[in-house]
Amino acid sequence: MNGTNDRTVESTRGVNRVQLVEVGARDGLQNESTIVDTPTKVELIGRLLAAGTSRIEVASFVHPGRVPQMADAEAVLEELGPSPEGVSFIGLVLNRRGLDRAMATAVDEVNFVVGASDGFNRANSGASPETTMTEIEAMLTAVDGLKATVTISVAFGCPYDGPVPVENVVRLAARAADAGADEIALGDTIGVAVPTDVTNVIGAIRAVTDAPLRGHFHDTRNTGIANAAAAYAAGVDTLDASVGGAGGCPFAPNATGNVATEDLLYLFDRMGVETGVDHDGIIDTARWLGGQLGKTLPSAIGRAGWWPSTRDR
């Protein structure tokens, strides 16, 4: 933690750059009813690497009965091998058993998750947020040099409890920072936030900690792109995205619509903000992935295409 992983990509604020964390291989696939085999997952990750992606969520170390799509987490990591120089592989972890499994693989980072509402956290992990956060605090002492992120899910609204008080999110963020988390991610798990919500929550967290923040937005109600822009304007320079806009949360009803990687690439390209990711490679990968899943993925750029250039006329 805290700088012990020399492959960790540091914050890039001040050089007009944003880092996109690709979650398509985990969050993008976990809600799909069609089980994707290990070789296809490995090929997906390889395509993302070829496009220049430097941080990728590659697996979720959860009980296969809960999320069957992630049952081959160890097999995926074994096929991938150690991450290339400058690249970080991330594994999602919900409990100590999951952490032990992750630490037996070649992951570079672990991502712990706690819900900001009682209803969602119990649906996700069978415990109260306070109990889960206490477990995370203990696990943060045992990550053995891996970078550790704490994601606060339903940070802007819960499908079971409704609006989530900002103080719930702030309290969890402060505890994560005090326990030594390298990064705190804010998840709009059901896609209900608007930019003012994003600005307000980030501002409230900044009043208690300066820990690095990361945004995870869903475009369920067509506000994800605007929320990503608001987060960047508020000083958050690390954002999650899913190739093609694939995915959702199996523990939140109607939680579809991860923000599409190519849509964020378009946004930041037109804003003059560097990402280091090749948009053509991501667009091609989204089309390929849609073919593997037997459907057209929902990204706007996938439908409309990139900004037309003179060579297209």
Helices and strands as residue ranges (DSSP letters): E 19-22, H 38-50, E 55-61, G 68-70, H 73-80, E 88-93, H 96-103, E 109-115, H 118-125, H 129-139, G 140-142, E 147-153, H 166-178, E 183-188, H 195-206, E 213-217, H 224-233, E 238-241, G 243-245, H 261-271, H 279-293, H 300-304, G 310-312
